[in-house]
Amino acid sequence: MGQIIVRVIASLVSVATAFVMNVSPSINVEGRDVFEGSDSSSSRSSLRSAKNNAIKSADNGNINSSEDNRLNGFADGDANNPDFKLPSKVASSFKNSDEVVSSKYALTSTGHLKSLKTGDIVTDPKIIGTKDKQPDPLAKSDGRRFTPITVGDLRKAIKRYNSTNSTNSANSANPSKVRLISSNQPIPDESKSSAKAKDSTILSSKTATTTDGIVRKAYLPVTNYGVEWEDYNGSQSFFDGNGNMFAYNARGVIDVSEHQHEIDWTAAKAAGVEGAIIRISYGWDNGYDKYAVRNINECKRLGIPFGVYVYSYAETPSDGASEGADVARLLQGAGVNPSDLAYPVYYDLERWEWAGHQPPTDPYVYQNIVASWWNQLASAGYTNLGVYSYANYLNGPLNSQYIHDRTSWVASYGATTLFNITTPLGGWQYTSSGSVSGIQGNVDLNAFGTRPTTPTSRAHIDFTWIIRSNDIAVGAAASSSIYNHMEYRWLAYDLLNKQWKTISDWSVSNWASWVTSNGDYWLHCDVRDSFTKKPLGNKTIAFHYEIQNAPAPVFTGDTVISGTYAAWRGSNVLLGATTNNPNGYTIIKIYDYNAKQWVSQFKGPWALWSPKPGIYWTHFEAYTSNGTLKDTKTYAFGV
């Protein structure tokens, strides 16, 4: 059999995958191979790794938990970001309630910043400042933002890591370190149709063509926790990992400081940056961030909408007033009028570390600090204001309705924001590991837009495919918390001939036969409600297809089930099966053990099942093209 090469690289709204294989793809769910073919162990291993990255966020049943979101927020680097490794042990002197604030340090209940590994008190003035001088708050984390977690959470993560990776520790390139769950994947260069771009981590495409022929700006990269940019009813929108709309009329916004060094704003704008929140300073009497004035002037020159933020070191309402007056003075000195600000002036409230000082813990104190800061800026004419923080702090020291009503920008590096923004404009900092052309190193990525007044959901869509003798069988698994009856439309865009082709027009079948030749394509699927015809979502991946000297295979032998699939999709269960017969078909049945009867039946390789609590048998049947039953598999399933 000739070699079949399929490469999938990141497109507008999807995660990158790349692999070489000789037969149908295998999918790994929670360590279980569920579409196993007869491929070699080496190709199966590389495929398993690549596909696992692509579906990890959808198949991990714990990704929406508060703890896992905090863990992802703390260490959202991946294999390409070695800076975000944590020590495999934490000093025993730490209490579980102490707070990890970077990959190196934790803050104790007594206000001391200590080394995670040794427990020694940090005395470096660059990290903790002096009694009379506030430090750069990003110095302790090498210029990167972190959403703090507790030492107890870190210890749990280390325990999980050690229990699941003990067999590989001997071969580890760095066995003394532990890396937490990744929330960022490499983003290839979309401007190149060749799959050779798969190793690039820079998004440098300028435009992308949609199915309706409109050329629009490429979206900023997303994480692998299911958050996605999408066109929804003609509006660029941002959805969380559960398929719920965070904002419409959404824009891709970065927030930057001197730690991004000198930015090529022309390149960043071309790469999809549609706005910026610029650090103007921290505390008070510390002057401008090194690149603040330049960043402001460049955004003005290029017409990039911008706002600013200041990191707070306030202990008292008087300090809040000092910080507010300082920001007003700096804005005026930089030539920023209130009308120049498309985004607010943000008050960045986080638990801080400053030698000889203690951050407030009483929400009432923080409420008065915010009010004092707010009044100073408002009296200077700057009324477009807001608060930035993260869920743990908002539910702790910032747990004031006054503050919550003014919080329009939150940090959360998992599947959801973990905090309900009630302001008309909402901003979600969804990763600190972004990579954008024109910017050195990592940068925070955000979605800013209009918050929906009613809950809005879109379908979560996953792709699969099977290479057959005369075609490619492409399948979509779509799930929605609201819609159960869906239709699908498949299209392919030939990057060489620059033409769209309809693979399969609207139908209730989520499976289609794609007959094509060697080349590079965008594979696109639209999903809509089958009754109202309301668009529910879409997905696009770049697809490189190549068959080298492949004779037309002829099926011989018995039809057997070659793999089965089962995974939760929200409150539903996605079931799948494949056979070794390209001309055969499958039927999936559900037997209720308690009721002693068959309760559901689905014809086709995929089924979306909505079970009630109970014990079931999932039963898979394989048939030949003439309807002869040849193989069955049955598994117990508890809900």
N, C-alpha and C positions, 0 to 999 in steps of 0.2 A: 504493500500500500504506500502510495506517495505521501510525503510529509505535508501535513496541513499546518499552516502557520496562522494564528489568529492573535492579534494584539489589540487591546483596548486601552486607549489613553484618555486622560481626563478631558471632558468637554465643558460646556457652559455650566452644567449643574451636576456633574457626576464625579465619582472617585476614580482614580487611575488604577488600571489593572494591566498586567502584561504577562504573557506566557507563551510557551511553545508546546504543542501537544500532538499526539498521533491519533487520538480518538476523541469521543465526546468528553466535555469538561466534567470535572468532579467538583462538588461544592462541599466545603467543610463547615459544619455548624456545631459549635460548642465541642470541638474535638472529634466529631463523628463524621466520617466520610459518607456522604449520602447519595452521590451520583458517581459511583466508582466504575471505571472502565478497566480495560486491560492494559492501560498505559504503563510505561516503565516507572520504577519507584522514583527516579530522579525527576522526571517531568511531573509526576503526581505531587511530589513534595513542593516543587516550585509553584505549581498551580495552586496547591492548598494554601500556601503562604499568601500569594497574591489575592486570591479570592477572599480569604479570611479578612484581609485588610478592608476589602470593599464592602463586606456585609457585616463587619463586626458591630457597628453601631445599631443595626436593625435587629440582630439576633441575640444580643446580650440583654437578657431580661432585667438586668439591674441598672441599666444605664441612666434611668430617669430618677434613681434614688438620690436623695440629698447628699449622702456621703460620697457616692461615686462622682457626682457633679463637682463636688469640692475637690476630689482627688484629681479629676481631669483638669480643673482650673489651676491646681497647684503645679502640675508637671505636664504641660501640654506639648512637650517636645516629642519627637519620634526618633527613628534610627538615624536621621540626618541631623539631629540636634543633640550632640553628646553633652552639651552644657547642662542638660537637665536630667542628670543622674543623681540619685540620692544615696546616702550611705546605707549599707546593708544593716547597720545597727545604729540605734539612737542611744545616747548616753542615759544610763539608768537614773540619773539625778532628775531628769525631767518628769513632771507629772503628765498624765494623759490629757489634762485640760490645758496644758501650755500650748501655745500657738506657733505653728511652723509658718514662717514668713518669707522664706526663700529656700533654695536648694542647700544652703549652708547653715542657716540660722533659725533659732526659735526664740520666742519671747515668753518669758515666765510671768507668772501672776504677780511677781514682785516688781515687774517692769525691767528686768535685766535681759539684754539680748545676749544669747549664748550660742556657742558652736554646737550644732546638732551632734557631731561625732564625739566631741570631748566633754561637752558641758561647761567649757571655760567661758567666762564672761568676756564679751567683745569690748575692747577699749579703743579701737581705731577711730579717731575723730572723723575720718572720711565716711565711716559707716554709721556712727551714732552721734556725731557732732560734739559740741562742747556745751557747757551750761548756757553760754550766751550765743551760740551759733548752731542753727539748725542744719542737719546734713541733707544732701540730695537724697530724697526717699528711694530713688531707684538704684542707688549705689550698692545696696546690700544684695540686690538681685541682678547685678551686671546689666542694668538698664532695662530689665524686663519686668512687667507687671506680674503679680501673683495674687490669687485669691487664697487667703490663708486657710489652712486646715489645722485640726488639733494634732498634737503628738500622738494621741490615741489612734486617730485615723491613719496616721503614717505607720504606726506599729502594726495595725491590721493589714495595711497594704504590703508591708514587708513580709509579714507572715504568709499572706496569700501567695506572694511572689515566690518565697522560698519553698512552699509546699508544691507549687505547680512547676517549678523550674529546677528542682534539686537534681534531676537526672541530667540536666544540661550544664550544671555549674562547672564541671570539670573542663568543658570545652569552651567556656565563656571567655571572650576576649578581655573582659574586665569583671571578673567574678566578685570584686569587692564593692560593686555598685549595683543599685536596683533602680529600674526605670518604671515609673507609674504609667497608667494607661495613656496611650497617645490620643490626641484629638486633632492632629493635623497631619495631612499626607502631602507628598510632593505633588505639585501642580505643573504639568508639562506645558511646553510652549505650544499654544493652539495655532500659532501662525504657520506651523509646519505640519503638513499632512502626514509626513513620514512618522512612523512609530519610533524612529531613532530619537525623537524628542522625549521619550518616556522618562529619562533620568533627570530632566531639568526640573528645578524647583521654583522657577521664576515664571509668573504669569506675565507674558509680554505681548499677548495678542491685542490688537487695537479694535477689531470689529468681528462680528460673527453674523452669519446670515440665518434668519429664522425661517420657519416653514412658509410664512406668508410673504417672503421676499424682502421684508424690511431689514435693513442693516442697522444694528444697534450695538451699543458699547458692551464689551465683555464684562461679565460679573467678576467681582473679586472672588478669590478662592474661598472654599468652605471647608469645614472640618468633616471628619468621618462619623459624626454623631447624628447624622440625618438632617441637619439644618440645610436649607436649600434656598437659593434664589430662583424665582420663577415668574413668568408672565402669568398673571391671574386676571382674567376679564380685561385684558389690555393694559394692566398696570404692573409695573415691576414690583414684586412683592417678596417678602422674606418669611419663611416658614420654619417653625421649630422641628425638633426631631420626632415629635408626635404627629406631625402633619397639620398643626394649628398655625394659622396666620399670626405672625408677630406684628407685621406692619405692611401696609400697601403704600404706593407712591414712594417706595423705599429706595434708598441710595447707599452705595458702598462708601463708607467713610473710614478713614484711618485716624488714629490719634498718635501724635509724635512729640518727641522731646529732643534734647541735644544728643541723646544716646542713639538716635538714628543718623547722626552726623549731618553732613551737607547733602540734602535731598535734591535729586534731579526731578523737579516737579513736573516738567514737561513730559518726561518718560512715565512718571507715576500717573498723570492724568490720562495719557494714552493707554495705560494698562488697565484702566477701569476705575481709578479713584475719582469719586464724585463729590467728595467733601473731606474736610479735615478738622479735627479738634487739636489745637496747638497748645502745648504747655507754655504758659507765659512766665510762671515762677512757682515757687513753693514757699510756704510760710509768709513772712513779711521781712522787708528790708534786705532781701537777698538778690535784688536786681532781676534782670531778665534771664530766662533760660538762654543758654549760649546762642541758639539758633532761632529763638522766638521771632525776633524782628524780621530776619531774613525769610522765615517760613510765612509770616503774615504778608510780607510784600510780594512774595512769589504767588501766593494764593490770589491776592488782589490782581496781579499782573495777568494771570492765566484765567481769571474768572472762576476759580474753584471756591465754592461756598465754604465758609469756615466759622468756627467758634474757638474759644480758648478755655483752658482749665487751670486752676491753681490747686496745689496739694496743701491741705490744711495741717498746721501744727498747733491749732488753737486749744488751749486748756480752759479758757474762760470766755465769756461774752466780750470782754474787752479785747482779747486776742482776735476774736472773730471780726470785730470792728476794724482792728489794725490790718487784718488780711484783706478785708473789703476795700478799705481806703487805699491800700497798696496796689491792688489790682486796678482800681480806677485810675490811679496815677500812671501805672505802666501802660494801660490801654491808651490813655491820652498821649503819653510820650511816644508811643508807636504809631500815632496817627490813626487809631481805630475809633471811628465814630459808632454810636449805637446802630446806625443804619447799615454799617458794614457787616454786621454779624448775622449770618444766615442761621447759625446754630448758637445755642446759649453760651453765656459765660458760666462754666461749671465749677462748683465747689466740690473738690475731691475729698471725700471723708473716708478715711481708713484708719485702722489702728496703727499708730506711728511709734517710732522709737527715737528718743532724743535724750541725751545724757542729762540727768538731773531733773527730768520732767516726767509726768505721767499723763497719758491720754484720759479724757473723761470716760466714765462708764455709765453715768446717769443720763437717760434720754432727755430729761428736762433741761439739764445743762447744755446738751448738744442743741436742743431746740432754740435756746437763747443765743447760742453761738451762731447758728444759721440765720436767725432773725437779725442779729447785729451785722453780720456780713452782708446780708441781703439789703438792709436799709442803707448801708454806705454806698453800694453800687447803684441802687435805685435813685438815691438823692443826686448822684452824679449823672443820671440820665440813662444808665444801663439797666433796662428792665427785662431784657430777654435773659433770664437766669434759670439755673437748675442745679440739682444735686446729683452727684455720681457716687456710687458705692457698690457693694456686693451683698448678696442675700443674708449671709450670716451676720454682718454688721448691722444691716437694716432691721433684722429681727432681734438685735441685741441692743447695744448702746444707742442706735438710731431709731429705736422702736417708738417713734412719735408720729402721730397722724399729721402733724404740721410738716415734718420732714418728708414723710411718705408722699404727701400731696405735691411736693416739689421735686421728687426724685423722678427724673425722666431718662436717666442713663444708668444702666447696670452692667456689671461684669459677671458672666457665667460662661464657662468653657465646656459645658456639656450639652445635653439635648434640649434643655429648657432654661428660662431665665431664673426660675425659682423665686421670682418676685413679680407681682402684678403691677405694672406701670399704668397709672390712671390718667396721666397727662395726654393731651392730644398728640404731641410729638413724643415718640419713644425711640431710644437708642439702646442697642444690645451689643456690647463688646463680647463677641463670641469666640475669639481666640487671641492669644498674644504671640502666636507663632506664624503669623502671616508672612508671605514673601511676595514682594511687589517690585516690579522693575523700577529702577531709579532710586531704590532705598537699600542701603547696606544692612545686611543682617535681617533680623526679625522685626515685625511691626504689628501693632494691635489692629485688628480688623473689626469693623462695626457695621451693623445695619441700622440706619435711621429712617424713620418714616412715620406715616400717620397710623395711629393705633386703631384697629377695627372696633366699632361700637358694639357689635354682636359677634359671638364666636364664629369663626370661619375656618373650615378644614379643607384640606386637599388630600388626595390619595397619595399614600406612600408607594412608590413604584420600584420594584427590583426587576432586573433582567436576567434571563438565562438563555442559552442557545445550545443546539445539538447539531454538529456537522454530519450531514447525511450524504448519501451517494450522489444525489442530484440537486440538493438544495441545502439551505441552512434553516433549521426550525428555530424560530425566535419566539420566546415566551416572555410575558410580563406578569408579575405577581403584584397586584394592586390591592391595597387595603385602606379603608377609611373608617373613622369612628362614627361617621354619619351616614354614608352612602353604601348600600349593599348591592345595587344593581348597576353594573357598569358596562360601557362599550369601549372598544379599543380601535385605534387606527395606527397603522404602521407605515412609516415612510423612510426612505434612504436618500441621502444626498451624496452624489458622486463628486468627490473633490477634484478629480481630473477634468471631467466634463462640465462641472458646475451645474448640475441638474438634479432636481428632486424627482423621485419616482415613488409612486404609491405601491407599497408592498401588499397591503390589505386595507380596504376602506372600512368604515365604521361597522362593527359587528360585535356581538356579545362574546365572541371567541377571543381569548387572550393569547392565542397561539397562531402563528402565521408561517407560511412557507416563503422563504426569500431565495429566489433564484438570481444569482448574480455572477460576475466574473471577478478575477483577481483585481484588487485595487484598494483604495482608501476611501472610507465612507463615514458619514454621520448617520447612525442608526437612531431613529426617533420614534417615540410612541406617545400618542395623545390618549387621555382617558377622560370620559365624560359620563354623567348620569344617564342611564338608558331611558328614563322617563322624561326628565325635564330638558335633557341635552345640555345641561350646565357643565362647563369644563371643570374637571376635578384635579387635573395635573398633567404633567408631561415629563419626559426624561429623554436626554440625548447623550449618547456616548460615541466616541470616535472608534471606528472599527477597521482594522487592517486585515484583509482576507487574501490568502494566497494558497493555492494548491500546486505543488510541484510534481509533475509526472504522475498524476494519480489516475490509475485505471478505474473505470466504473465498478465499484464493489457490488457483488451479488450476494444477497443474503442466503445462507444455507444453515441447516440445523434447526434446533428447537428454539422457539421463542421463550425467553426468560426475562424476569424482572432483574435489571442490572443495578438498580439503586432506588432508594426511597428517601423522602425528605419530610421533615416535620419541624416547624418552628412557629413560635408565637409572633403574631403581627397585631400589636395592641391587645384587644380582647378576643381576637380571632386566631385560629390556627391555620397556617398555610401547609397543605399537604401536597406532595408531589411524588411521581414515580416515572421511571423511564425503562424502556426495554431495549434489547439488542436487535429488535426487528424494526427497521425504519418504516415498514409498511403496516405495522401493527398498531394497536391502540391499547389504552389502559382504562380501567374503571376503578374508582375509589369508593369504598363503602364504609359506613360507620355503624357499628353495632353497640347499642346501649345494654351493658351487662346487667344493670339493675332492672330495666324494663323488659329484658329478654326479647328485644326486637331490633330489626334494622331501622335506623332513623334517618339516614341520609345516603344518597348515591350521586356520584359525579362521573361523567364520562369525559376523559381527557387527562392530560398529564398533570394538571394543577387543580386544586380545590381549596376554596377558602371556607372554612368551617367555623361556625359560631356555637361552641358547646356550652351547655349548662354544667354546673358541678356534678361530677359523677365518675363512673368507671366505664371505659369504652374499649372496643377493639377497633383499630384502624386496619382495614382489609384492602389489599391491593391485588388486582387481577390483570393479567396480561393476555391479550387476544391476538390472533393472527388477522390478516386482512379479511379473511372470509368469516370471521366471527367465532373461531374455535378457541375456547379457553385453554391456555397452555401452562400457566404458572400463577401461583398465588403467594402472597406473604401477608402475615397478620401480626400486629403488635398491640400490646396493652397500652392504654393511654389514660392517665388519671388527671382529672381537672378539679 
